[in-house]
Amino acid sequence: MTSSTIPNASLSILLDGIIDYAGLYPPASLDMQPMVDTWARGLKSELSWMLGRIIVPVTRLDEFTAASRDLFPTDVDEDPWVISALLTPSADDSMEQQIDAIERFNSTWANDGSGGAVIDVVEFRGSSANSIDQMLDLLPDELFPFVEIPYDQDVRGLLAVLVGSDAGAKVRTGGVKPELYPDTTQLSNFILQCAMADVPFKATAGLHRPLRNHNDNVPAMQFGFLNVFVASLLARMNEEVTVDDLRPILTGDSLHGVEFGEDALTWGGHRFDLDAIEETRIAFALSFGSCSFQEPWDDLDQLGLLPARG
């Protein structure tokens, strides 16, 4: 990362490590080798500081290893590839078997935090408090879980299971069908309830672009990742915030009234200093999954939010 590719302080803190790359999934739907090669190129880019983890289903770990083993960092001074593994229990691959596969991978490729690759996060769907409890009990302490929670239900009961459990929630913010997109009230409520319960979260799908926009291919109105993460700042930092307070941020489709400064971020009259942004990103609004990182980069560039790249 060079000084010429780092935006001002508030935006760089907001976007640091924010994108989890899910190139295997729609609409990109890449095959394994092209997906791995794209990730490797991204890590060498001047904008690699925005990248977090690469997302791989546990059931495809062997395929992933075959495609990527020659690309893993080998220098002890290099950071390892960090991986979020999707757990998809089935009759053929139980939860216990998938955890065993993760432990075998880490015992082979995790080199004391330097070089190699490590799975340190898992993601799975949670349909009931009891099922979530059972799955959390099976996980070893070194794996941080994100539990996908249905946004069209009362999320408070499911979030209650995660309180104090060193786990996070996951919200689906889009997909290939219109019905996979939450409306503004549903997403506002999810963010607000996570803040009230002090449960960190990540988002997945439908956040390729920085600001609210219409996806003609679905078709559906999409939230922008700037919208979601700035709304999370407000929810985290203001105990009196309501769903109605979050809606204007989530629906913003321009940078009018928005300023990313060296000492604070201002959006629609709300001001967040650097400490607030950093605390929110570290402890609350952690990342979003996207099948492309080039599209977010290009859109940020078009909005004039990224300095010229050398």
N, C-alpha and C positions, 0 to 999 in steps of 0.2 A: 504494500500500500504506500503510495507516494503522496506527498502533500498536494500535488496537482489534481488528485482524484478524490480528495476528501472534501465533502461539503462543509458548511459551517457547523459549529459545535452542536447545536440543538438537533439538526437533521441527522448528523452522523451518529449521535447517541441513539436517536430514535430508530435508526435503520441498522444498527450494528448487529450482525448475525441474525437478521430477522427472517430470511428466506430458507425454508427447508425444501430441498429439491425433490420433487416427486415425478420425475420424467417418465416413469413407467405407466402413469395413469392418464386418463383422458383430460383434455383433448389431445395432448401430445402423443400418448400411448406408444412411446419408443420401445424398441426391443432392448434387451439388456445391454449389449455391447455399445450401441450408440448412446444409451443413457449414461453409462459409466464414462465413456469418452467425453461427453458433454460436461459432466461434472468435473472431470480432471482438467479440462480447459478452463472451466469457470474458476477453479481454485488458483489458476495461474494468472487470472485477469487482474487488472488494476482495481476492479470492483469486488474482489473476492471477500472483502471485509463485510459485505452484506450477507454472505452465505453462512448458514448454520449447519444443518445436518443433511445427509442424503437418506431418503426413505426407501426401505427395501422390505418386502414381505419375508417373514421368516421362512416360508415355504419355498422361497427362491434363493436362499442364502448360498447354496452350492453353486448355482448358476452365476450369482453375483461374484462370488470368490473367483471363479474361473475367468470371468471377464475383467476383474480388477486387480488381481493379486500382483501383477507386474507393474501396476501403477501406484500401489501403496507407497507412502514415504518410507525411505530406508535410513535416512540420517537421524541420529538420535536427537538432533536439535530441531527436527521438524515436528510439527503437530500431526497427530494421527488423523486419518479420516474418521469423523464421528458419524454414527449411523443411528437412525431411529428405525426400529424393526416393527412391522405391523404384525400383530398376532391375529390369526384367523383360525381358531380351533375348529376342527372338523372330526368326522369319524375316523379319518386316516391319520390326522396329526393333532393329538390332544394338546392341551395347554402345557402339560408336563413335558411332552416330547419337544415342543417348540422352545421351551425354556432351556432344555438340555442342548438343543441346537445352538442357541445363543451362547451358552457357556462354552461349548466346544469351539465356536468361532473366536470368542474372546481369548480363550486359552492358547489359541494358535497365533492370533494376529495382534492382540493388544500387548504392547511392549512398554509397560510401566509409564504410559502417558506420552511416550515420544516415538515417532515413527509408527508404521503399521496402521491398524484400524481397530476401532472399538465400538461396540454397541452399548450405549449407556441409557437409551430411551426406548420404551415400547409404547405402542398405541393399540387400543382395542375398543370395541363398542360395548357400552353398558346399557342394558335394557331394564334392569331392576336393581334395587339396593342390595338384595341378597346375592345376585350374580356378580356384582362389582366387588362386594366383600370377599367372596370366594376367590376371585381372580387375584385380588390384591394380596391375599394370604399366601398365594403360591409364588409370588415374585420375590426374588432375592433382593436384598437391600440396595445393591449397586445399580439396579435398573429403575429409572424414574418412569412411572406410567402416566400416559394421557388417556383418559377415558372419554370416548365420544358420547355425548349426552344429547338425546332428542330435544331440540329447541321448541317443539310444538307441544310439549307437556309442561307440567309444573316441575321446573328443574330443581327446586329447593330440596326435595327429598333425596335426589340422587347426589346433589352437591354435598349434602350433609354427611354422606358416607366418606367423602374425600377430605373433609375438614380434619386437619391434624394428622393426616396419613402420609405426608410427603408424596402427594400425587397431584396431578393437574386435570382439568377438564379440557375437552376438545369440542369445538362447534363447527358444524358443516355450514359454510357460507356460500355454497354454490354447487354446481355440477352440470351434467349434460342435459338435464330436464328442468323446466321452470319450477316444478314442485320441490326441487332440491334447494331452492333459495329461500332463506328466511325473509320475512318482511321486516320493516324497520322496528316495529314494536317487539317482535320476537328476539331480534339480535340485541336491541337495547336492553331488554329484560335479562337476557343471558349474561351480558357483560356486567350489568348492575348486580345481579344475584351472585356472580363470582366475586365481585368486589366486596359485597356485604359478608360473604362467607370466608373471605380471605383465601380463596382457592385460585391458583394461577391457571391460565388457559392458553391454548393455541387455537388457531383457526385453520381450516383447510378448504380448498377449492373456491373458485370464483373470485379470487383477489389478485388477478394478474396486473391490474391497473391501479395507479395511485389514488384516483378519485372516483366517485360514483359515476357510473356509465351504463349504457345499454348494450348488451351483447346480442347482436342480431342473429347469431347462429343458434341460440338456445330456443326461443328468445327470452330474455329476462333482464331486469335491472340488476346490476351488480354493484356491490359495495367496493370501495377502494381500500387498499391496505392503509393508506394514510388516514382515511375516515375511521377505520376500526381502531387503530392504535392511538389516535388522538382522543377518540371517545373513551378509550380505556384509561387514558391519563385523567380525564375528568372524573370518571367513576372511582378511580383509585384515590384521588387526592381530595375529593369533596364528599364528605359523609352525608350531606344533605341533598345530593344530586338525585334526580328522578329520571324515569324513562323519557319524559317529555324534554328534559334537558339534553339528553344524548341524541335525540332524533335530528336536530339541526346539523350536528357534526357528521352523523352517519350519512346524511343526504347531500352533503356539500359536493358540488360538481365543478368547482373552480377554486382558484387560489385567492379569490377576492376576500380580503380581510384576514389573510393568512400570512404570517411572517416567521421564517426560520432564522433566528438571530444567533449571535455568538454567545449570548447569555440566557436566552429564553426562546420559547416557541409561543406564538400568539395565534389563536384561532377563534374567530367570532367573538372577540371580547374576553376570552379565557386566556390567561397567561400561565405558562408552566416553565419554571426555571430548570436548569440542567440537572440539579439533584433530583427533582421530581421525575424528570424523564428517565434518568438512569435507574432510579429505584423501581419505577413502574416496569421498565423493560426487564430488569433482573428478576423481580419478584412476582410480577403479575401477568402482563401481556407479553408472552415469551417468543412467539414466532408464528408464521403462517406457512402452510404447505402450498407449493405451486409446482405445476408440471413444467414451468419455464421460469428461468431467472432473467433471460435476455429481454423478455417483454417488459417486466418491471423496470429494468435498467433503461431500456429505450424510452419508455414513457417519462421516467424521471428526467432523462436528458432533454426530451422535448419540452417539458415544463420549465426548463432552465434551472433545475434544482441541483444538477451535478456540474462541477467544474469541468473544463475541457480536459479530455483524456489525451495523454501523450502517446 
